[in-house]
Amino acid sequence: MAQKVTAQAIGGQPKVFDNEYETVGEIKTAMNLESYQATVNGEPADDDQELNDYDFVSLAPKVKGA
């Protein structure tokens, strides 16, 4: 389990999660952004991707046609 992960939705303030969530999907659910697409450290990420210490999760609305 990741000890510290930072997540930020486009246009929002970064949130730091301490030892709370293991996957990208859990972060999306916690932030109520299930329909958003995610990147972890700048790389596209699926909801089941496991998080590591000090990962940065960026969330953005899905773009139609992409």
PyMOL commands that set and color helices and strands:
alter all, ss='L'
color gray80, all
select helices_A, chain A and resi 24-30
alter helices_A, ss='H'
color red, helices_A
select strands_A, chain A and resi 4-9+15-18+36-40+43-45+56-61
alter strands_A, ss='S'
color yellow, strands_A
deselect
rebuild
show_as cartoon
